[in-house]
Amino acid sequence: MGSIADDLRRWVPVLLATWRGLRREVRRGPRPPPDALLPEELREVAAAVQRLSLGLTRDRELAGARYLDDDRLLGAYLLFYWPVSYLQARGVLSELPGRPRSALDLGSGPGPVAFASLDAGAAEVLAADRSARALAAARRLATGAGEPLSTREWDPQRRAGLAGFAGGRRFDLITMGHLVNELFQGEGAAERRAALLEEALGLLAPGGSLVVIEPALRDTSRALLEVRDLLVARGVTVRAPCLFRGACPALVRPTDWCHAERPVEVPRLVEEIGRRAGLRKEAVKMSYLVLAAPGEGLSEPPAGRVFRIVSEPLPSKGRLRYMGCGPEGRMGLALQEKDVTERNRAFERLLRGDVVEVTATEPRGDGIRLSAESDVRVVAAAGRPVPRRSDP
Ligand SMILES: C[S@@+](CC[C@H](N)C(=O)[O-])C[C@H]1O[C@@H](n2cnc3c(N)ncnc32)[C@H](O)[C@@H]1O
Protein backbone atom coordinates (compact mmCIF):
# COMPACT_ATOMS: atom_id res chain seq x y z
CA MET A 1 0.00 0.00 0.00
CA GLY A 2 1.30 3.49 -0.89
CA SER A 3 1.02 6.53 1.36
CA ILE A 4 -2.32 8.11 2.16
CA ALA A 5 -1.37 11.13 0.05
CA ASP A 6 -0.63 8.78 -2.90
CA ASP A 7 -3.98 7.03 -2.39
CA LEU A 8 -5.73 10.40 -2.56
CA ARG A 9 -3.81 11.50 -5.66
CA ARG A 10 -5.34 8.52 -7.46
CA TRP A 11 -8.81 9.90 -6.68
CA VAL A 12 -8.16 13.30 -8.26
CA PRO A 13 -8.91 12.32 -11.91
CA VAL A 14 -12.01 10.39 -10.78
CA LEU A 15 -13.27 13.42 -8.81
CA LEU A 16 -12.59 15.74 -11.73
CA ALA A 17 -14.38 13.46 -14.21
CA THR A 18 -17.39 13.23 -11.87
CA TRP A 19 -17.41 17.01 -11.37
CA ARG A 20 -17.27 17.59 -15.13
CA GLY A 21 -20.19 15.17 -15.51
CA LEU A 22 -22.25 17.37 -13.15
CA ARG A 23 -21.72 20.54 -15.20
CA ARG A 24 -24.42 21.26 -17.67
CA GLU A 25 -22.44 23.38 -20.17
CA VAL A 26 -21.43 21.57 -23.35
CA ARG A 27 -17.77 22.17 -23.84
CA ARG A 28 -16.15 22.71 -27.21
CA GLY A 29 -12.45 22.68 -27.90
CA PRO A 30 -9.68 20.37 -26.70
CA ARG A 31 -10.26 17.90 -23.87
CA PRO A 32 -9.41 19.37 -20.46
CA PRO A 33 -6.53 17.71 -18.57
CA PRO A 34 -7.64 14.73 -16.43
CA ASP A 35 -5.90 15.93 -13.26
CA ALA A 36 -6.14 19.74 -13.36
CA LEU A 37 -8.74 22.44 -13.86
CA LEU A 38 -8.84 24.84 -16.82
CA PRO A 39 -8.72 28.52 -15.77
CA GLU A 40 -12.48 29.06 -16.27
CA GLU A 41 -13.23 25.85 -14.38
CA LEU A 42 -11.04 26.99 -11.49
CA ARG A 43 -12.89 30.31 -11.34
CA GLU A 44 -16.26 28.52 -11.22
CA VAL A 45 -15.24 26.02 -8.53
CA ALA A 46 -13.57 28.70 -6.39
CA ALA A 47 -16.76 30.81 -6.41
CA ALA A 48 -18.85 27.84 -5.27
CA VAL A 49 -16.27 26.93 -2.60
CA GLN A 50 -16.50 30.47 -1.25
CA ARG A 51 -20.26 30.09 -0.89
CA LEU A 52 -19.93 26.71 0.80
CA SER A 53 -17.17 27.88 3.12
CA LEU A 54 -19.17 30.90 4.23
CA GLY A 55 -22.29 28.80 4.79
CA LEU A 56 -20.64 25.85 6.55
CA THR A 57 -17.97 27.50 8.66
CA ARG A 58 -18.60 31.23 9.04
CA ASP A 59 -22.27 32.22 9.08
CA ARG A 60 -23.28 28.49 9.33
CA GLU A 61 -26.37 29.26 7.25
CA LEU A 62 -25.91 26.11 5.18
CA ALA A 63 -25.37 23.75 8.15
CA GLY A 64 -28.29 21.34 8.02
CA ALA A 65 -29.52 22.77 4.67
CA ARG A 66 -29.78 20.73 1.49
CA TYR A 67 -26.72 22.24 -0.15
CA LEU A 68 -25.59 18.99 -1.79
CA ASP A 69 -28.77 18.96 -3.91
CA ASP A 70 -27.36 22.01 -5.73
CA ASP A 71 -25.00 20.72 -8.45
CA ARG A 72 -22.61 23.66 -8.16
CA LEU A 73 -22.23 23.25 -4.41
CA LEU A 74 -22.02 19.47 -4.73
CA GLY A 75 -19.29 20.02 -7.34
CA ALA A 76 -17.43 22.37 -5.01
CA TYR A 77 -17.75 19.76 -2.25
CA LEU A 78 -16.28 17.06 -4.53
CA LEU A 79 -13.21 19.03 -5.52
CA PHE A 80 -12.41 20.85 -2.27
CA TYR A 81 -14.00 19.33 0.85
CA TRP A 82 -14.05 15.69 -0.31
CA PRO A 83 -10.24 15.36 -0.44
CA VAL A 84 -9.91 17.00 2.99
CA SER A 85 -12.59 14.74 4.54
CA TYR A 86 -10.85 11.75 2.94
CA LEU A 87 -7.52 12.68 4.54
CA GLN A 88 -9.14 13.37 7.92
CA ALA A 89 -10.85 9.99 7.84
CA ARG A 90 -7.65 8.15 6.87
CA GLY A 91 -5.89 9.99 9.69
CA VAL A 92 -8.42 8.66 12.20
CA LEU A 93 -8.99 5.18 10.74
CA SER A 94 -5.25 4.53 11.12
CA GLU A 95 -5.87 4.54 14.89
CA LEU A 96 -8.26 1.57 14.80
CA PRO A 97 -6.96 -1.54 16.51
CA GLY A 98 -7.71 -3.77 13.48
CA ARG A 99 -8.94 -3.65 9.90
CA PRO A 100 -12.72 -3.40 9.54
CA ARG A 101 -14.47 -5.69 7.05
CA SER A 102 -17.93 -4.22 6.70
CA ALA A 103 -18.55 -0.51 7.15
CA LEU A 104 -21.50 1.85 7.25
CA ASP A 105 -20.99 5.55 6.47
CA LEU A 106 -23.81 7.71 7.82
CA GLY A 107 -24.25 11.21 6.34
CA SER A 108 -21.87 10.07 3.63
CA GLY A 109 -22.54 12.86 1.15
CA PRO A 110 -20.54 11.92 -1.97
CA GLY A 111 -18.59 9.38 0.08
CA PRO A 112 -15.12 10.67 1.06
CA VAL A 113 -15.22 8.81 4.38
CA ALA A 114 -16.75 5.69 2.81
CA PHE A 115 -13.95 5.53 0.23
CA ALA A 116 -11.36 6.24 2.92
CA SER A 117 -12.68 3.15 4.77
CA LEU A 118 -12.38 1.06 1.61
CA ASP A 119 -8.83 2.32 1.00
CA ALA A 120 -8.02 1.57 4.66
CA GLY A 121 -8.96 -2.06 4.06
CA ALA A 122 -12.74 -2.39 4.44
CA ALA A 123 -14.16 -4.98 2.05
CA GLU A 124 -17.56 -3.33 1.58
CA VAL A 125 -19.22 -0.07 2.57
CA LEU A 126 -22.83 1.04 2.68
CA ALA A 127 -23.12 4.84 2.31
CA ALA A 128 -26.29 6.51 3.64
CA ASP A 129 -27.39 10.12 3.24
CA ARG A 130 -30.59 12.07 2.71
CA SER A 131 -29.26 13.66 -0.50
CA ALA A 132 -30.05 11.41 -3.47
CA ARG A 133 -27.81 13.58 -5.67
CA ALA A 134 -24.83 13.20 -3.35
CA LEU A 135 -25.38 9.42 -3.28
CA ALA A 136 -25.56 9.35 -7.08
CA ALA A 137 -22.20 11.17 -7.19
CA ALA A 138 -20.80 8.61 -4.73
CA ARG A 139 -21.97 5.79 -7.03
CA ARG A 140 -20.35 7.47 -10.03
CA LEU A 141 -17.09 7.74 -8.11
CA ALA A 142 -17.36 4.07 -7.12
CA THR A 143 -17.86 3.06 -10.75
CA GLY A 144 -14.98 5.30 -11.88
CA ALA A 145 -12.63 3.77 -9.32
CA GLY A 146 -14.01 0.20 -9.39
CA GLU A 147 -14.87 0.27 -5.67
CA PRO A 148 -17.58 -1.87 -3.96
CA LEU A 149 -19.93 0.81 -2.62
CA SER A 150 -23.67 0.50 -2.08
CA THR A 151 -25.91 3.43 -1.13
CA ARG A 152 -29.14 4.04 0.71
CA GLU A 153 -31.24 7.14 1.33
CA TRP A 154 -31.54 7.95 5.01
CA ASP A 155 -32.65 10.94 7.07
CA PRO A 156 -32.26 10.48 10.83
CA GLN A 157 -34.42 13.53 11.54
CA ARG A 158 -37.37 12.24 9.56
CA ARG A 159 -37.72 8.57 10.37
CA ALA A 160 -37.21 6.70 13.57
CA GLY A 161 -33.42 7.08 13.65
CA LEU A 162 -31.65 3.88 12.77
CA ALA A 163 -34.39 1.48 13.88
CA GLY A 164 -34.67 -1.38 11.38
CA PHE A 165 -31.95 0.31 9.34
CA ALA A 166 -29.86 -2.59 8.23
CA GLY A 167 -32.21 -5.52 8.77
CA GLY A 168 -30.23 -6.92 11.68
CA ARG A 169 -26.86 -6.50 9.94
CA ARG A 170 -23.86 -5.61 12.09
CA PHE A 171 -20.87 -3.54 11.00
CA ASP A 172 -17.23 -3.55 12.07
CA LEU A 173 -17.05 0.17 11.49
CA ILE A 174 -19.60 2.97 11.43
CA THR A 175 -18.47 6.44 10.40
CA MET A 176 -20.13 9.87 10.63
CA GLY A 177 -18.11 12.55 8.86
CA HIS A 178 -19.16 16.16 9.53
CA LEU A 179 -22.75 15.01 10.07
CA VAL A 180 -23.36 15.42 13.80
CA ASN A 181 -23.08 19.23 13.85
CA GLU A 182 -25.69 19.45 11.09
CA LEU A 183 -28.29 17.46 13.01
CA PHE A 184 -30.71 18.50 15.74
CA GLN A 185 -29.68 22.14 16.08
CA GLY A 186 -30.71 24.16 19.14
CA GLU A 187 -32.01 23.12 22.54
CA GLY A 188 -31.60 19.46 23.41
CA ALA A 189 -29.23 18.91 20.47
CA ALA A 190 -26.54 17.20 22.58
CA GLU A 191 -29.04 14.70 24.03
CA ARG A 192 -30.50 13.85 20.62
CA ARG A 193 -27.08 13.53 19.03
CA ALA A 194 -25.94 11.26 21.86
CA ALA A 195 -29.06 9.14 21.37
CA LEU A 196 -28.27 8.74 17.65
CA LEU A 197 -24.68 7.76 18.41
CA GLU A 198 -25.87 5.23 20.97
CA GLU A 199 -28.21 3.77 18.40
CA ALA A 200 -25.34 3.54 15.93
CA LEU A 201 -23.22 1.79 18.58
CA GLY A 202 -25.99 -0.82 18.70
CA LEU A 203 -25.34 -1.67 15.03
CA LEU A 204 -21.68 -2.52 15.64
CA ALA A 205 -20.32 -6.06 15.67
CA PRO A 206 -18.32 -7.00 18.80
CA GLY A 207 -14.94 -5.24 18.72
CA GLY A 208 -16.24 -2.67 16.22
CA SER A 209 -15.78 1.10 16.30
CA LEU A 210 -17.90 4.18 15.73
CA VAL A 211 -15.83 7.01 14.27
CA VAL A 212 -17.21 10.55 14.49
CA ILE A 213 -15.36 13.34 12.71
CA GLU A 214 -16.31 16.99 13.09
CA PRO A 215 -14.83 20.27 11.90
CA ALA A 216 -11.91 21.77 13.82
CA LEU A 217 -13.94 24.77 14.99
CA ARG A 218 -14.30 25.73 18.63
CA ASP A 219 -18.09 25.55 18.77
CA THR A 220 -18.53 22.28 16.86
CA SER A 221 -15.65 20.74 18.80
CA ARG A 222 -17.15 21.70 22.17
CA ALA A 223 -20.55 20.42 21.02
CA LEU A 224 -18.92 17.06 20.22
CA LEU A 225 -17.24 16.99 23.64
CA GLU A 226 -20.62 17.53 25.28
CA VAL A 227 -21.99 14.53 23.39
CA ARG A 228 -18.88 12.58 24.46
CA ASP A 229 -19.54 13.39 28.10
CA LEU A 230 -23.16 12.23 27.89
CA LEU A 231 -22.03 8.94 26.37
CA VAL A 232 -19.14 8.43 28.81
CA ALA A 233 -21.58 8.99 31.68
CA ARG A 234 -23.65 6.12 30.23
CA GLY A 235 -20.66 3.79 30.19
CA VAL A 236 -19.56 4.14 26.56
CA THR A 237 -15.83 3.50 26.02
CA VAL A 238 -13.82 6.09 24.11
CA ARG A 239 -10.97 4.45 22.21
CA ALA A 240 -9.48 7.73 20.96
CA PRO A 241 -8.40 10.42 21.35
CA CYS A 242 -9.14 10.50 25.11
CA LEU A 243 -6.92 8.82 27.68
CA PHE A 244 -8.91 10.56 30.43
CA ARG A 245 -11.97 8.57 31.51
CA GLY A 246 -14.01 11.27 33.24
CA ALA A 247 -15.87 14.34 32.03
CA CYS A 248 -13.84 16.20 29.40
CA PRO A 249 -11.49 18.70 31.07
CA ALA A 250 -11.52 20.88 27.92
CA LEU A 251 -15.12 21.85 28.77
CA VAL A 252 -14.18 23.43 32.10
CA ARG A 253 -13.03 26.74 30.60
CA PRO A 254 -15.28 28.14 27.86
CA THR A 255 -12.34 29.00 25.60
CA ASP A 256 -10.83 25.49 25.53
CA TRP A 257 -11.58 22.87 22.94
CA CYS A 258 -9.86 19.86 21.39
CA HIS A 259 -8.79 19.06 17.87
CA ALA A 260 -6.32 16.88 16.02
CA GLU A 261 -3.99 17.57 13.14
CA ARG A 262 -2.28 15.21 10.72
CA PRO A 263 0.88 16.18 8.86
CA VAL A 264 -0.37 15.24 5.37
CA GLU A 265 -0.06 17.38 2.25
CA VAL A 266 -3.34 18.19 0.51
CA PRO A 267 -3.30 17.70 -3.30
CA ARG A 268 -2.25 20.61 -5.53
CA LEU A 269 -5.76 20.87 -6.90
CA VAL A 270 -7.17 21.58 -3.42
CA GLU A 271 -4.44 24.09 -2.66
CA GLU A 272 -5.11 25.91 -5.91
CA ILE A 273 -8.85 26.09 -5.32
CA GLY A 274 -8.30 27.28 -1.74
CA ARG A 275 -5.91 30.01 -2.84
CA ARG A 276 -8.31 31.16 -5.56
CA ALA A 277 -11.23 31.16 -3.10
CA GLY A 278 -9.16 33.24 -0.65
CA LEU A 279 -9.23 30.59 2.08
CA ARG A 280 -6.45 29.88 4.52
CA LYS A 281 -4.11 27.07 3.55
CA GLU A 282 -6.03 23.90 4.23
CA ALA A 283 -4.34 21.71 6.83
CA VAL A 284 -5.80 18.38 7.85
CA LYS A 285 -7.39 19.33 11.16
CA MET A 286 -10.46 17.84 12.79
CA SER A 287 -12.16 17.03 16.05
CA TYR A 288 -12.96 13.35 16.38
CA LEU A 289 -14.04 10.50 18.59
CA VAL A 290 -13.56 6.77 18.22
CA LEU A 291 -16.09 4.89 20.37
CA ALA A 292 -15.97 1.16 21.10
CA ALA A 293 -18.83 -1.29 20.52
CA PRO A 294 -20.88 -1.91 23.66
CA GLY A 295 -19.61 -4.51 26.09
CA GLU A 296 -15.96 -4.04 25.33
CA GLY A 297 -15.09 -2.46 28.66
CA LEU A 298 -12.28 -0.05 29.40
CA SER A 299 -8.78 -0.92 28.32
CA GLU A 300 -5.99 0.16 30.63
CA PRO A 301 -3.98 3.11 29.38
CA PRO A 302 -0.29 2.42 28.75
CA ALA A 303 1.77 2.13 31.92
CA GLY A 304 3.60 5.15 33.32
CA ARG A 305 2.78 8.83 33.23
CA VAL A 306 1.25 9.27 29.76
CA PHE A 307 -0.31 12.22 27.98
CA ARG A 308 -1.70 12.91 24.55
CA ILE A 309 -0.34 16.18 23.21
CA VAL A 310 -3.40 18.37 22.59
CA SER A 311 -1.74 21.63 21.52
CA GLU A 312 0.90 22.82 19.13
CA PRO A 313 4.30 23.63 20.67
CA LEU A 314 3.95 26.70 22.91
CA PRO A 315 7.44 28.19 23.12
CA SER A 316 8.14 31.00 25.55
CA LYS A 317 11.36 32.53 26.82
CA GLY A 318 13.77 29.76 27.65
CA ARG A 319 11.25 26.93 27.71
CA LEU A 320 8.98 24.80 25.55
CA ARG A 321 5.50 23.90 26.64
CA TYR A 322 2.56 21.82 25.35
CA MET A 323 -0.87 21.05 26.70
CA GLY A 324 -1.23 17.35 27.41
CA CYS A 325 -4.29 15.28 28.32
CA GLY A 326 -3.89 11.92 29.99
CA PRO A 327 -5.39 9.58 32.59
CA GLU A 328 -4.81 12.26 35.25
CA GLY A 329 -6.38 15.10 33.25
CA ARG A 330 -5.43 18.06 31.08
CA MET A 331 -2.34 20.05 32.04
CA GLY A 332 0.67 21.96 30.79
CA LEU A 333 3.94 20.05 30.25
CA ALA A 334 7.04 22.25 30.25
CA LEU A 335 10.76 21.77 29.70
CA GLN A 336 13.37 24.48 30.20
CA GLU A 337 15.94 24.79 27.41
CA LYS A 338 18.74 24.39 29.95
CA ASP A 339 17.31 21.00 30.97
CA VAL A 340 17.28 19.49 27.46
CA THR A 341 19.31 16.27 27.34
CA GLU A 342 19.54 13.27 25.02
CA ARG A 343 16.93 11.52 27.20
CA ASN A 344 14.27 14.18 26.79
CA ARG A 345 15.21 15.72 23.42
CA ALA A 346 12.13 14.08 21.82
CA PHE A 347 10.11 16.75 23.66
CA GLU A 348 11.30 19.35 21.16
CA ARG A 349 9.71 17.51 18.23
CA LEU A 350 6.31 16.43 19.58
CA LEU A 351 3.26 16.77 17.35
CA ARG A 352 -0.33 17.39 18.29
CA GLY A 353 -1.83 13.91 18.75
CA ASP A 354 1.36 12.12 19.86
CA VAL A 355 1.01 10.03 23.02
CA VAL A 356 4.09 10.36 25.24
CA GLU A 357 5.38 8.88 28.45
CA VAL A 358 7.35 11.24 30.70
CA THR A 359 9.30 10.50 33.87
CA ALA A 360 10.96 12.48 36.66
CA THR A 361 8.58 15.44 36.61
CA GLU A 362 7.56 17.90 39.29
CA PRO A 363 4.35 19.91 39.72
CA ARG A 364 4.64 23.46 38.38
CA GLY A 365 1.88 26.09 37.94
CA ASP A 366 -1.03 24.58 36.02
CA GLY A 367 0.87 21.41 35.17
CA ILE A 368 4.19 19.66 35.41
CA ARG A 369 7.77 20.51 34.65
CA LEU A 370 10.21 18.02 33.16
CA SER A 371 13.77 17.97 34.42
CA ALA A 372 17.21 17.11 33.06
CA GLU A 373 16.59 13.61 34.48
CA SER A 374 13.29 13.18 32.61
CA ASP A 375 12.86 10.59 29.89
CA VAL A 376 10.45 11.41 27.06
CA ARG A 377 9.23 8.48 24.98
CA VAL A 378 6.64 8.58 22.20
CA VAL A 379 4.31 5.67 23.01
CA ALA A 380 2.16 6.18 19.89
CA ALA A 381 2.73 8.76 17.17
CA ALA A 382 -0.25 10.89 16.14
CA GLY A 383 -2.69 8.77 14.14
CA ARG A 384 -1.32 5.41 15.36
CA PRO A 385 -3.15 3.05 17.78
CA VAL A 386 -2.21 3.44 21.43
CA PRO A 387 -0.87 0.07 22.66
CA ARG A 388 -2.89 -1.42 25.51
CA ARG A 389 -1.12 -2.39 28.67
CA SER A 390 -1.42 -6.09 27.81
CA ASP A 391 0.12 -5.62 24.30
CA PRO A 392 3.78 -6.72 23.94
C1 LIG B 1 -20.67 18.25 5.44
S1 LIG B 1 -21.45 16.91 4.66
C2 LIG B 1 -20.38 15.58 5.09
C3 LIG B 1 -20.15 14.61 3.97
C4 LIG B 1 -19.09 13.58 4.29
N1 LIG B 1 -19.54 12.65 5.31
C5 LIG B 1 -17.80 14.23 4.72
O1 LIG B 1 -17.32 13.93 5.83
O2 LIG B 1 -17.23 15.02 3.98
C6 LIG B 1 -22.82 16.64 5.72
C7 LIG B 1 -23.70 15.54 5.23
O3 LIG B 1 -24.73 15.38 6.18
C8 LIG B 1 -25.90 15.14 5.47
N2 LIG B 1 -27.03 15.52 6.30
C9 LIG B 1 -27.28 16.68 6.86
N3 LIG B 1 -28.45 16.64 7.52
C10 LIG B 1 -28.90 15.41 7.34
C11 LIG B 1 -30.04 14.75 7.75
N4 LIG B 1 -30.98 15.34 8.46
N5 LIG B 1 -30.17 13.49 7.38
C12 LIG B 1 -29.22 12.84 6.66
N6 LIG B 1 -28.11 13.42 6.23
C13 LIG B 1 -27.98 14.69 6.57
C14 LIG B 1 -25.82 16.01 4.25
O4 LIG B 1 -26.68 15.56 3.21
C15 LIG B 1 -24.36 15.87 3.91
O5 LIG B 1 -24.13 14.81 3.03
The ligand as a Gaussian input file, in Angstrom:
#p B3LYP/6-31G(d) Opt

LIG

0 1
 C      -20.667000      18.250000       5.436000
 S      -21.445000      16.911000       4.655000
 C      -20.380000      15.579000       5.085000
 C      -20.150000      14.607000       3.974000
 C      -19.087000      13.578000       4.290000
 N      -19.539000      12.649000       5.307000
 C      -17.800000      14.229000       4.722000
 O      -17.322000      13.932000       5.831000
 O      -17.230000      15.023000       3.979000
 C      -22.822000      16.639000       5.723000
 C      -23.697000      15.542000       5.228000
 O      -24.727000      15.377000       6.179000
 C      -25.898000      15.135000       5.470000
 N      -27.025000      15.524000       6.302000
 C      -27.280000      16.677000       6.863000
 N      -28.453000      16.643000       7.517000
 C      -28.903000      15.413000       7.335000
 C      -30.042000      14.753000       7.750000
 N      -30.978000      15.340000       8.464000
 N      -30.171000      13.493000       7.378000
 C      -29.224000      12.837000       6.663000
 N      -28.112000      13.416000       6.229000
 C      -27.983000      14.686000       6.569000
 C      -25.815000      16.007000       4.251000
 O      -26.680000      15.555000       3.207000
 C      -24.358000      15.866000       3.909000
 O      -24.130000      14.814000       3.026000

